[in-house]
């Protein structure tokens, strides 16, 4: 949808393509958020999915974990505990 304002649709197109802010954008981290974050990290959940579930941006997750000495590096196991179970 192109809406022309002052002879230029560039500004309108850029506004329409902007992403929405996450739900918790700019809000303080609660104890519940932090415990959920730690649990998701232990479960080897990808950073983008953690961000989605907590309503924060990917950069907010990375920033918080680095400030609080938490590691997002994957543990030596497959995500979501998808290992093949042997009979």
C-alpha positions as CSV (number, residue, x, y, z in Angstrom):
1,X,0.0,0.0,0.0
2,X,1.6,3.2,-1.1
3,X,0.4,6.4,0.4
4,X,1.9,9.5,-1.2
5,X,2.5,12.5,1.0
6,X,4.3,15.6,-0.3
7,X,5.3,13.7,-3.4
8,X,7.2,11.0,-1.6
9,X,6.1,7.6,-0.5
10,X,9.5,6.7,1.0
11,X,8.7,7.9,4.5
12,X,5.3,6.2,4.6
13,X,6.7,2.9,3.3
14,X,9.5,3.0,6.0
15,X,6.9,3.6,8.7
16,X,4.8,0.7,7.6
17,X,7.8,-1.7,7.6
18,X,9.0,-0.8,11.1
19,X,8.8,-3.6,13.6
20,X,6.7,-3.2,16.7
21,X,8.5,-2.8,20.0
22,X,8.6,-5.9,22.2
23,X,6.0,-6.0,25.0
24,X,8.5,-5.5,27.8
25,X,10.6,-2.9,26.0
26,X,12.1,-0.5,28.5
27,X,10.7,-2.2,31.6
28,X,12.8,-3.5,34.5
29,X,13.6,-7.2,34.8
30,X,11.5,-8.8,37.4
31,X,12.5,-11.9,39.5
32,X,10.0,-13.9,37.5
33,X,11.6,-12.8,34.2
34,X,15.1,-13.6,35.5
35,X,14.1,-17.1,36.7
36,X,12.4,-17.8,33.3
37,X,15.5,-16.6,31.5
38,X,17.7,-18.9,33.5
39,X,15.4,-21.8,32.9
40,X,15.3,-21.2,29.2
41,X,19.1,-20.9,29.0
42,X,19.5,-24.3,30.9
43,X,17.1,-25.8,28.4
44,X,19.4,-24.7,25.6
45,X,16.7,-22.5,24.0
46,X,17.8,-20.3,21.1
47,X,18.2,-16.6,21.9
48,X,15.5,-15.4,19.5
49,X,13.0,-17.8,21.1
50,X,13.9,-16.6,24.6
51,X,13.4,-13.0,23.5
52,X,10.0,-13.9,22.0
53,X,8.8,-15.8,25.1
54,X,9.9,-13.0,27.5
55,X,8.6,-10.2,25.3
56,X,12.0,-8.6,24.9
57,X,14.4,-8.0,22.0
58,X,17.3,-10.3,21.2
59,X,19.7,-7.5,22.0
60,X,18.0,-7.0,25.4
61,X,18.6,-10.7,26.2
62,X,22.2,-10.5,25.1
63,X,22.8,-7.3,27.1
64,X,21.2,-8.6,30.3
65,X,23.1,-11.9,30.2
66,X,26.4,-10.3,29.6
67,X,25.9,-7.8,32.5
68,X,24.9,-10.6,34.8
69,X,27.6,-13.2,33.8
70,X,25.1,-15.6,32.2
71,X,26.2,-17.6,29.2
72,X,24.0,-18.0,26.1
73,X,26.6,-20.4,24.6
74,X,24.9,-23.7,23.8
75,X,25.6,-26.6,26.1
76,X,26.8,-29.8,24.4
77,X,23.4,-31.1,23.7
78,X,20.8,-30.6,21.0
79,X,18.2,-27.9,21.5
80,X,14.8,-28.8,23.0
81,X,16.2,-32.1,24.3
82,X,15.8,-33.7,20.9
83,X,18.3,-36.5,21.3
84,X,17.4,-39.8,19.9
85,X,16.3,-42.2,22.6
86,X,17.8,-45.7,22.2
87,X,15.7,-48.7,23.1
